[in-house]
Amino acid sequence: MSKTILITGASSGIGKATAKHFNGKDWNVIASMRSPEKEQELNQLDHVLVSQLDVTHLDSIAKTIEQGIEKFGKIDVLLNNAGYGAYGPLESFPRENIIKQFNTNVIGLLDVTRAILPHLRQNKSGRIINISSIGGKMTFPLGSLYHGTKFAVEGISESLSFELEDLGIQVKIVEPGMIATDFSGRSFDFQHKAELTDYQPIVDGLMKSMASSSVSSSPPELVAEVIYKAATDDSNQMRYRAGADAEQILDARKQLNEDDFIQNIKNQFKL
């Protein structure tokens, strides 16, 4: 019997690549997204249910889980992938943007997880895979909001693993580096008020660094392969890195003392 994965944020990038990868491995896929009416590829595949889900709307979460169980009988894996990045000087962000960042990346993840736990607990099996980032282990300038959410995902995931392990449910974390997705497009909320000229040098440094790092970014299909490993291996491994830059940066974070690592970041951004 084929297993089933529920993916949030499956309309593009990592989510869509993962939906296609699991479908190619004969899994049933619940590909959830905010605007399923715009999807033209996944809904053409067999054993894929394209469903409307906005992680900030509880009714849509419950409905998608119900539809998935009704169609496929059981959900084996939840991939909490939906999210975006808010960058810029904190002073530049309206409060509603701050709340939206945490509602999407953190509260939404908690709500989807909480909604599916009764089903996984009843089956005494399942895996919850949370998409974090290298940005959950270290930070770049102007990312206080985004990094705050990803640090939260790391802590939530690690703590949750303790309470679910004896119930047969595993929690996994995937930590991608720079990925060639639309993260710098519609999944990127950059705020900078022109009158806050004091921040202009660091804003310029961020823009230059992002432009250069995008050249060496990994394809989302690479992350999909790592997610598949996290969903199917027999180990108790919790964290999975995705991308050569993730390996390099996270190794440096471990090997260097804090002062040296932070100085390297400053050097990269010409601070």
N, C-alpha and C positions, 0 to 999 in steps of 0.2 A: 504494500500500500504506500502510495506516494506521501511524503511529508509536505507540510504547508508552512509558508512563511508569510507574515504580515509585515509590510514595509510602509513606513510613513515617509512622505516627501518623495514619492516615486515618479514624479512627472519629469524629472531631469537629473543630470549629474550622477552622483553615486547611487541614488535611489533607483533611477531608471536602469543603470548598468547592472545593478544587483538583481533587479527583477528579471532582466533578460538572462543573466548568468544562471540563476536558480531555475528558471524555466527550461534552460538548455540542459540542466541536470535532472530533468523530470520531476521537479518539485511543483506543487501547486503554489501559486503566488497570488496574494491579496495585495494589489498595487494601489495604495491609497494616496490621494492627492486632493488639493483644495478645489481644483477645477477639472474634473474628469471629462467634461464635455469637450475640452480642448485636446484630449489625448487621441492620437491617430495611429499609434504603433502597438502599444501593449494590448489594446483591446482587440487586436487582430490575432493574438496568440492563443493557442489552446491552453486550458488549465490556468488561465489568468483571470482574476476578478478585479476589474478596475472600479474602485469605490471612492466616494466622496468623503474625505476626512480632513478636517481642520483641527489641529491639535489644541487650539484654543476654544473649541466648541465641544462640550461634553456629549451632546446628543449625537453628533456625527461620529465620535469615537465609539460609543455604544452600538450605534447602528452598523458600523463597518464590522465590528467584532461579531455581532449577531449574524450578519450576512455571510461572513467568512465561514463561520461554524456551520451554518445552514447549508452552504454550498459544498464544503469540503469535509465536514464532519469533525475536524479537529485542527487546532492551530498549534504547531510545534515550536515555532521560533517567532519572536517579535524583534524587528529591527527598528529601533528608534533613530531615524535618520533625519527627520524634518528639522530644519534650522537655518539660520542665516547669521551673518556677521555684521555687527555694528562697530564702526571705527570712527575715531575723531576725538577732538578734545572734549572732555566731559562737560565743560561749560557750554559747548555748542548743542548739546542734546536736549530737546524738550523732554519733560518728564514722561510723556506718553510713549516716546520712543524707547526710553529706558525700560518702562514696564513691558512694552511689546517684546523687547529682546529677551527678557527673563521669562515672560509668559510662553514664548515660543520654544526657546532652547532648554528651559528647566521645568517650569510648571507643566507645559505640554507633555514633556517626556514622562513626568511623574503621573499625570492623569491617564495617559495611554497605558502605562505599566500597571497602575492600580486597577484599571478597568479589565485587564486581561488576566490578572493574577488568580481570580477565582477559578477560571477555566484551567489554567496550568496546574493549580493546586489540586483540583479535582482529578486531573490526569496523573498527578504525581510525577510530572516530567515536563521538560521544556527548557528553552534557552531565551534569555533576553540579551540582545546585543545592542549596546549603546554606542553611537558614533560620537567620540570625543574629538581629539585633535592633538597635535603636538602642543597646541595652544592651551591644553589642559594641564601641561607640565611645566611650561615656561611662557614668557610673555614677550610681546613686541610693543613698542610705544603706540599710544593712542588706541589701545585695544582693551581698556579697562572693563567695558561692558561685555564684549565677546569673551575675553579670557575669564572674566568672572563667571560666566555661564558654563564654560568648559571645565574650569576647576570644580565647579559644583557637580557637573556630570561625573567626574572622576570620583569625588567623595561619595555621592549618592550610590554609584555603582558598586564601589568597594564595600560600603556598609551593607547595602542590600544583599550582597552575596552571602553574608553571614546568616541572615534570617531565612534565606530561601534554600540554602544548600541541603539541609536535612529533609526538605520537601521534594527533592529531586529536580529542583530548578536551578540552572546555572546562570550566572551573570557574566557577560563578557564585554570588554571595552576595545574598540578599534580606534587607533590613533593615527589618522592620515597626516602626511605633510602637506605641501602645496599640491593641489590637485587641479587639473585642467577642467574646471567646471564653470558654471556661471556665477561662482562665488563673488567675482568682482563686478558682476552685472546685477541682475535682479535679486540675487541673494546677498547683496552687499549694501548696507545702509551707512553711507559716509556723510558725516555732518561736520561742517566747518564754517563758522560765521566769519565773513570777510573782515568785520571790524575787530576781531580778536587777533590782531597782527602779531602779538607776542608768540603765538603758536606756529606762525608760518614756517620757520626753519624746520621744525620737527615734522610738520605736514609735508613739506617738500621732501624730506628724507624718507618718509613712509612711501610716498608715491614712486620715488626712484627705486627703492628697494623692492616694492611689489612688481614693478615693471621688469626688473632684472630676474627676480625669482620665478616669474611666470614662464620664462624660457625653459627652465629645468623642471617644470611641474610634471607630475605623473598623471596618466590617464585614469578616469574613474573606473575603468575595467580592472585596473590593478587592485583598487580597493575592494571591488566586488569579489575578486579571488580570495582576498584576505578574509572578508566577511564569510565566504563559503567555508573556509577552513575553520573559522571560529564557530560556525554552526554545526560542523560535522566531525571535528576531531574528537578523540576520546580522552583528551587531557583535561586537567584542571587549570590550565593556563587561563589567566584572566585578561591580560593585556596583549594586544596584537598591533604591531606597528605596520604602517602602510606607506611605502615610498622610501627611496634612498635618502632623501633629505631628512625624513623622520628618523631614520636610523642614525644619521650623522649628528643631528641636533640633540636628540635625546641621549645619545652616548656622551656627547660633550657636556650635557647637563649633569650627568652622573660623575664624569671623570674630573671636571674642573671644579675648583672651589667657587663659591658663590660670587665673590668679587671679580674673579677672572671671567666667569661666564657673562656676568652683567656688563663688564667692560667690553667684551666681544660684541654684545648686542649694540652698545653705544657706538662702537666703531663702525658697525655695519650701517647705522643710520646717521653717521657723521655727527654724533652728539658730543 
